[in-house]
Amino acid sequence: MSDQLMSVYNRAEPVFVRGEGVWLHTAEGDTYLDCVAGIATNALGHAHPRLVAALTEQAGKLWHLSNVFRIPGQERLAERICAASFGERLFFTNSGAEAVEAALKTARRYHAAGGAPERIDIIGFTGSFHGRTYATINASGNPSYLDGFGPRLPGYVQLDIDDRAALAAAIARPTTAAVIVEPVQGEGGARALPGEWLLDLRRLCSDHGVLLIHDEVQSGMGRTGRLFAYQWFEGAEPDIMAIAKALGCGFPVGACVATAEAARGMVAGVHGSTFGGNPLAMAVAEAAFDEISRPETLANAQLIGRRLAEGLARIAADHPSIVVDIRGKGMLIGVKLAVNNREFMAAARRHRLLVAGGGDNCVRMLPSLLMREDEADLALERFAATVAGFAAMGERAA
């Protein structure tokens, strides 16, 4: 490990040098089944030929332009994303955190442009995660992210997601600007919020002139089996949405999507980005959007998501002392454990299976949306072997 790198990550061995589809390879020739996918980012797996071709072709033409100039790739992709969603306006970023930042600024500018600059409060929820910038850690529901970074920013409110009365009261306050929520929580433990809850939240926000922001950085772009998670529930669409991760399938790109009304305050000069929406990013993201939005890709995400969830449920039934609960939606799957999740991740690596961590002592399964049935079965086999190892340790200890 290099001493020159800041020690902000607890990095794990091994070191990977090559990837193909759902497989990662080390220089020593070891092969791992990847159910992390860059934390739900490599939605089409590693080295997808269409993405490689798009990147290579654009790299020989034009990498970067200032947003002072028109970038045709931005216009084409924005039109496609808006046509496939509730959106009417879009701003391109480099990451999910930047997309959330743009969403927060859009919400506050909306009220300022409407003559109510006092409406600044952003309501978030315990267990949520919205990024690592200063504003997004204030919007997130994990107090530890704020430790050592000075006082909490004004205008950020955290509530228990199950306290409907407190939520209704907070939304009704005259200083409330927006509510931000993940329709399927990622880092917080892969909790899929019920349709009734999301629809009730939509109604509360509409009744009080409060904007609704959906953070679909992890749940968007096909991860749940629909292009966007809100599309599972008719009438639940937000006013603003942040997307990233799978939007570039590993190339850094994000976007803030909004209705024309919600974006009324985003006029020339109030926001910007040096690299956001550059030609290289747009070429890759256009190709990724083409592949992810195909009905066959979304159908496969639903099929494999069910196969994994059902298989994990069987493992849980066989080992209730190890596996507590199966959560999530589509191919954003969380497994709540009775054993330490970090120790479980390390044990899974010994079985050549890569799984992600998560809050509430969960591990997450986030593989490529193109995973085949035989690959899903192998992932379940390796997961079961990991669980059986912990069960055997428990029996020996008893």
C-alpha positions as CSV (number, residue, x, y, z in Angstrom):
1,M,0.0,0.0,0.0
2,S,1.4,3.4,-1.0
3,D,2.2,5.7,1.9
4,Q,1.5,8.7,-0.4
5,L,-2.2,7.9,-0.6
6,M,-4.5,9.3,2.1
7,S,-5.6,6.6,4.3
8,V,-9.4,7.1,3.9
9,Y,-10.1,3.6,2.5
10,N,-9.8,0.3,4.2
11,R,-8.6,-1.4,1.0
12,A,-8.9,-5.1,0.5
13,E,-6.6,-7.5,-1.4
14,P,-6.4,-8.7,-4.1
15,V,-5.2,-6.4,-6.9
16,F,-7.2,-6.8,-10.1
17,V,-5.7,-6.1,-13.5
18,R,-8.4,-7.2,-16.0
19,G,-12.2,-7.7,-16.2
20,E,-14.6,-9.4,-18.5
21,G,-18.4,-9.3,-17.9
22,V,-19.0,-10.4,-14.3
23,W,-15.4,-11.7,-13.9
24,L,-12.3,-10.0,-12.4
25,H,-8.8,-11.3,-12.8
26,T,-5.6,-10.8,-10.8
27,A,-2.0,-10.7,-12.2
28,E,-1.5,-14.1,-10.6
29,G,-4.3,-15.6,-12.6
30,D,-7.0,-15.8,-9.9
31,T,-10.5,-15.2,-11.1
32,Y,-13.3,-13.7,-8.9
33,L,-17.1,-13.5,-9.5
34,D,-17.9,-9.8,-9.2
35,C,-21.2,-9.0,-7.4
36,V,-20.0,-5.5,-6.4
37,A,-19.7,-4.0,-10.0
38,G,-17.9,-0.9,-8.7
39,I,-20.8,-0.5,-6.2
40,A,-23.7,-0.8,-8.8
41,T,-21.7,1.1,-11.4
42,N,-20.5,-1.4,-13.9
43,A,-24.1,-2.2,-14.9
44,L,-23.0,-3.8,-18.2
45,G,-20.1,-5.7,-16.6
46,H,-16.4,-5.1,-17.3
47,A,-15.0,-4.2,-20.8
48,H,-18.4,-4.2,-22.6
49,P,-17.4,-4.1,-26.3
50,R,-19.9,-1.4,-27.2
51,L,-18.6,0.9,-24.4
52,V,-15.0,0.2,-25.3
53,A,-15.8,1.1,-29.0
54,A,-17.5,4.3,-28.0
55,L,-14.7,5.4,-25.8
56,T,-12.0,4.5,-28.3
57,E,-13.7,6.2,-31.2
58,Q,-14.4,9.5,-29.2
59,A,-10.9,9.5,-27.8
60,G,-9.5,10.0,-31.3
61,K,-11.8,12.9,-31.9
62,L,-12.4,15.3,-29.0
63,W,-12.0,14.8,-25.2
64,H,-13.0,18.0,-23.6
65,L,-14.7,21.3,-24.4
66,S,-15.8,24.2,-22.1
67,N,-19.5,24.3,-21.5
68,V,-19.3,27.8,-23.1
69,F,-19.8,25.8,-26.3
70,R,-22.6,23.5,-27.4
71,I,-21.8,19.8,-26.9
72,P,-24.1,17.8,-29.2
73,G,-23.7,14.6,-27.1
74,Q,-25.2,16.4,-24.1
75,E,-28.2,17.5,-26.2
76,R,-28.9,14.0,-27.5
77,L,-28.5,12.2,-24.2
78,A,-30.6,14.8,-22.3
79,E,-33.4,14.4,-24.8
80,R,-33.3,10.6,-24.4
81,I,-33.2,10.7,-20.6
82,C,-36.0,13.2,-20.4
83,A,-38.1,11.2,-22.9
84,A,-37.7,8.1,-20.8
85,S,-38.5,9.8,-17.5
86,F,-40.6,12.6,-15.9
87,G,-37.7,15.1,-16.7
88,E,-37.8,18.2,-18.9
89,R,-34.5,19.8,-17.9
90,L,-31.1,18.2,-17.2
91,F,-27.6,19.2,-15.9
92,F,-24.6,16.9,-16.4
93,T,-22.1,16.3,-13.6
94,N,-19.1,14.0,-13.0
95,S,-20.5,12.0,-10.1
96,G,-23.5,11.1,-8.0
97,A,-22.5,13.5,-5.2
98,E,-22.3,16.4,-7.7
99,A,-25.7,15.4,-9.1
100,V,-27.2,15.5,-5.6
101,E,-25.5,18.9,-5.0
102,A,-27.1,20.2,-8.2
103,A,-30.5,18.8,-7.0
104,L,-30.2,20.6,-3.6
105,K,-29.2,23.9,-5.3
106,T,-32.1,23.5,-7.8
107,A,-34.6,23.1,-5.0
108,R,-33.5,26.1,-3.1
109,R,-33.2,28.3,-6.2
110,Y,-36.8,27.2,-7.2
111,H,-38.2,28.9,-4.0
112,A,-35.9,31.9,-4.3
113,A,-37.0,32.5,-7.8
114,G,-40.6,32.2,-6.6
115,G,-40.2,34.9,-4.0
116,A,-39.7,32.6,-1.0
117,P,-35.9,32.7,-0.2
118,E,-36.7,31.6,3.4
119,R,-37.6,28.2,2.1
120,I,-34.2,26.5,2.5
121,D,-34.9,23.4,4.7
122,I,-34.0,20.0,3.1
123,I,-35.6,17.0,4.9
124,G,-33.6,13.8,4.8
125,F,-33.8,10.5,6.6
126,T,-31.9,8.4,9.0
127,G,-29.9,5.7,7.3
128,S,-29.7,7.6,4.0
129,F,-26.6,8.2,1.9
130,H,-26.3,11.0,-0.6
131,G,-22.5,11.5,-1.2
132,R,-19.3,12.8,0.5
133,T,-19.3,16.5,-0.4
134,Y,-20.0,18.9,2.4
135,A,-23.7,19.5,1.5
136,T,-24.4,15.8,0.7
137,I,-23.0,14.6,4.1
138,N,-25.3,17.1,5.7
139,A,-28.2,15.7,3.7
140,S,-27.3,12.2,4.6
141,G,-28.5,10.3,7.7
142,N,-25.2,9.2,9.1
143,P,-23.8,11.6,11.8
144,S,-20.4,10.0,11.7
145,Y,-19.8,11.5,8.2
146,L,-19.9,14.9,9.8
147,D,-17.4,14.1,12.5
148,G,-14.5,16.5,12.5
149,F,-15.8,18.7,9.6
150,G,-17.2,21.6,11.6
151,P,-20.8,22.5,12.4
152,R,-23.7,21.1,10.5
153,L,-24.9,23.3,7.7
154,P,-28.1,25.2,8.3
155,G,-31.3,24.0,6.7
156,Y,-30.8,20.2,6.9
157,V,-33.3,18.1,8.9
158,Q,-33.1,14.4,9.6
159,L,-36.2,12.3,10.4
160,D,-37.0,8.7,11.0
161,I,-38.4,7.3,7.8
162,D,-41.2,5.5,9.7
163,D,-42.4,8.6,11.7
164,R,-45.2,9.7,9.4
165,A,-46.5,12.4,11.8
166,A,-43.1,14.1,12.2
167,L,-42.6,14.0,8.4
168,A,-46.0,15.6,7.7
169,A,-45.3,18.3,10.3
170,A,-41.9,19.0,8.8
171,I,-43.2,19.2,5.3
172,A,-45.9,21.7,6.4
173,R,-43.4,24.2,7.8
174,P,-43.1,27.4,5.9
175,T,-39.3,27.1,5.7
176,T,-39.2,23.7,4.0
177,A,-37.8,23.6,0.5
178,A,-37.5,19.9,-0.4
179,V,-37.5,16.3,0.8
180,I,-34.7,14.0,-0.5
181,V,-35.1,10.3,-0.4
182,E,-33.7,7.1,-2.0
183,P,-36.6,5.0,-3.3
184,V,-34.3,2.0,-2.6
185,Q,-31.7,2.8,0.0
186,G,-28.2,1.6,-1.0
187,E,-25.6,2.2,1.6
188,G,-28.3,2.3,4.3
189,G,-29.0,-1.5,4.0
190,A,-30.8,-2.0,0.7
191,R,-34.2,-1.0,2.0
192,A,-36.9,-0.8,-0.7
193,L,-39.5,1.8,0.3
194,P,-43.1,0.7,-0.2
195,G,-45.1,2.2,-3.0
196,E,-47.8,3.4,-0.6
197,W,-45.1,5.3,1.4
198,L,-43.6,6.9,-1.8
199,L,-47.1,7.9,-3.0
200,D,-48.0,9.4,0.3
201,L,-44.8,11.4,0.3
202,R,-45.5,12.7,-3.2
203,R,-49.0,13.8,-2.0
204,L,-47.6,15.6,1.1
205,C,-45.0,17.4,-0.9
206,S,-47.5,18.5,-3.6
207,D,-50.0,19.7,-1.0
208,H,-47.4,22.0,0.6
209,G,-45.5,23.3,-2.4
210,V,-42.4,21.3,-1.4
211,L,-40.2,19.8,-4.0
212,L,-39.5,16.0,-4.0
213,I,-36.0,14.9,-4.8
214,H,-35.3,11.2,-5.6
215,D,-31.7,10.1,-5.2
216,E,-31.5,7.3,-7.8
217,V,-27.7,7.4,-8.0
218,Q,-27.6,3.7,-7.1
219,S,-31.2,2.5,-7.8
220,G,-31.5,4.2,-11.2
221,M,-30.4,3.1,-14.7
222,G,-32.0,-0.4,-14.6
223,R,-30.8,-1.6,-11.3
224,T,-34.3,-2.5,-10.0
225,G,-35.5,-3.9,-13.3
226,R,-37.1,-0.6,-14.4
227,L,-35.1,2.2,-15.9
228,F,-35.7,4.2,-12.8
229,A,-37.0,2.9,-9.4
230,Y,-39.8,5.4,-9.1
231,Q,-41.4,3.9,-12.3
232,W,-42.6,0.9,-10.3
233,F,-45.3,3.1,-8.8
234,E,-47.5,5.3,-11.0
235,G,-47.8,8.8,-9.6
236,A,-44.7,8.6,-7.5
237,E,-42.4,10.6,-9.8
238,P,-40.3,13.3,-8.2
239,D,-39.7,16.9,-9.2
240,I,-35.9,16.4,-9.3
241,M,-33.8,13.3,-9.6
242,A,-30.1,12.6,-9.2
243,I,-28.6,9.8,-11.3
244,A,-25.0,8.6,-11.8
245,K,-23.1,5.3,-11.3
246,A,-24.5,3.1,-14.1
247,L,-25.2,6.2,-16.3
248,G,-21.5,5.9,-17.5
249,C,-21.0,2.2,-16.5
250,G,-17.7,3.1,-14.9
251,F,-16.9,6.3,-16.7
252,P,-17.4,9.3,-14.4
253,V,-20.8,10.9,-15.3
254,G,-23.9,11.9,-13.4
255,A,-27.0,14.1,-14.0
256,C,-29.6,16.1,-12.2
257,V,-33.0,15.7,-13.9
258,A,-35.9,18.1,-13.2
259,T,-39.2,19.3,-14.4
260,A,-39.2,22.6,-16.2
261,E,-41.1,24.1,-13.2
262,A,-38.6,22.8,-10.6
263,A,-35.7,24.1,-12.7
264,R,-37.1,27.6,-13.1
265,G,-34.4,29.1,-11.0
266,M,-31.5,27.5,-12.8
267,V,-30.6,30.3,-15.1
268,A,-27.3,31.4,-16.7
269,G,-24.5,31.8,-14.1
270,V,-26.0,30.1,-11.1
271,H,-24.3,26.7,-11.5
272,G,-21.7,25.1,-13.6
273,S,-19.1,22.4,-14.1
274,T,-15.7,22.3,-15.8
275,F,-15.8,18.6,-16.8
276,G,-19.5,17.8,-16.5
277,G,-21.0,16.6,-19.8
278,N,-17.7,16.6,-21.7
279,P,-17.7,14.8,-25.1
280,L,-15.8,11.7,-23.9
281,A,-18.3,11.2,-21.0
282,M,-21.2,11.7,-23.3
283,A,-20.0,9.2,-25.9
284,V,-19.8,6.5,-23.3
285,A,-23.0,7.4,-21.5
286,E,-25.0,7.4,-24.8
287,A,-23.7,3.9,-25.5
288,A,-24.5,2.8,-22.0
289,F,-28.0,4.3,-22.1
290,D,-28.7,2.5,-25.4
291,E,-27.8,-0.9,-23.8
292,I,-29.4,-0.4,-20.4
293,S,-32.7,0.9,-21.7
294,R,-33.2,-2.1,-24.0
295,P,-36.2,-4.1,-22.9
296,E,-34.1,-7.2,-22.9
297,T,-31.6,-5.7,-20.4
298,L,-34.4,-4.6,-18.1
299,A,-36.2,-8.0,-18.3
300,N,-32.9,-9.8,-17.5
301,A,-32.4,-7.6,-14.5
302,Q,-35.8,-8.6,-13.2
303,L,-35.2,-12.3,-14.0
304,I,-31.8,-12.5,-12.4
305,G,-32.9,-10.3,-9.4
306,R,-35.7,-12.7,-8.6
307,R,-33.3,-15.7,-9.1
308,L,-30.8,-14.3,-6.7
309,A,-33.4,-13.2,-4.1
310,E,-35.1,-16.6,-4.2
311,G,-31.8,-18.4,-3.8
312,L,-30.7,-16.2,-1.0
313,A,-34.1,-16.8,0.8
314,R,-33.4,-20.5,0.6
315,I,-30.0,-20.0,2.1
316,A,-31.5,-17.9,4.9
317,A,-34.1,-20.6,5.6
318,D,-31.3,-23.2,5.9
319,H,-29.1,-21.0,8.1
320,P,-31.3,-18.6,10.2
321,S,-28.5,-18.2,12.7
322,I,-26.3,-16.5,10.0
323,V,-28.8,-14.8,7.6
324,V,-31.4,-12.6,9.2
325,D,-33.2,-11.0,6.2
326,I,-33.2,-10.5,2.4
327,R,-34.0,-7.0,1.2
328,G,-33.9,-4.8,-1.8
329,K,-35.4,-4.7,-5.3
330,G,-34.3,-6.1,-8.6
331,M,-30.5,-6.4,-8.7
332,L,-30.0,-4.2,-5.6
333,I,-30.1,-6.9,-3.0
334,G,-29.2,-6.7,0.6
335,V,-28.6,-9.5,3.0
336,K,-28.8,-8.7,6.7
337,L,-26.4,-10.9,8.7
338,A,-26.1,-12.1,12.3
339,V,-22.3,-12.2,11.9
340,N,-20.1,-9.3,11.2
341,N,-20.6,-8.2,7.6
342,R,-16.9,-7.1,7.1
343,E,-15.8,-10.6,8.2
344,F,-18.3,-12.1,5.9
345,M,-17.1,-10.1,2.9
346,A,-13.5,-11.3,3.6
347,A,-14.7,-14.9,3.8
348,A,-16.6,-14.5,0.6
349,R,-13.4,-13.4,-1.1
350,R,-11.8,-16.6,-0.1
351,H,-14.5,-18.3,-2.1
352,R,-13.7,-16.0,-5.0
353,L,-17.0,-14.1,-4.6
354,L,-17.0,-10.3,-4.3
355,V,-19.9,-8.7,-2.4
356,A,-20.3,-5.1,-1.2
357,G,-20.9,-3.9,2.4
358,G,-23.9,-1.9,3.6
359,G,-25.5,-0.3,6.6
360,D,-27.5,-2.3,9.3
361,N,-24.8,-5.1,9.1
362,C,-25.8,-6.0,5.5
363,V,-23.9,-7.2,2.5
364,R,-25.1,-6.3,-0.9
365,M,-25.3,-8.2,-4.2
366,L,-25.0,-5.7,-7.1
367,P,-23.8,-7.6,-10.2
368,S,-24.0,-6.6,-13.8
369,L,-27.5,-6.4,-15.2
370,L,-26.3,-8.8,-18.0
371,M,-25.4,-11.6,-15.5
372,R,-26.5,-15.0,-16.9
373,E,-28.5,-17.6,-15.0
374,D,-25.6,-19.9,-14.6
375,E,-23.5,-17.1,-13.2
376,A,-26.2,-16.2,-10.8
377,D,-26.4,-19.8,-9.7
378,L,-22.6,-19.9,-9.2
379,A,-22.8,-16.7,-7.1
380,L,-25.4,-18.4,-4.9
381,E,-23.3,-21.5,-4.6
382,R,-20.3,-19.4,-3.4
383,F,-22.5,-17.3,-1.1
384,A,-23.9,-20.5,0.4
385,A,-20.4,-21.9,1.0
386,T,-19.5,-18.7,2.8
387,V,-22.6,-19.0,5.0
388,A,-21.9,-22.6,5.7
389,G,-18.4,-21.8,6.9
390,F,-19.8,-19.4,9.5
391,A,-22.4,-21.9,10.5
392,A,-19.7,-24.6,11.0
393,M,-17.7,-22.2,13.2
394,G,-20.8,-21.6,15.3
395,E,-21.3,-25.3,15.7
396,R,-17.7,-25.8,16.8
397,A,-17.9,-23.0,19.3
398,A,-21.1,-24.5,20.8
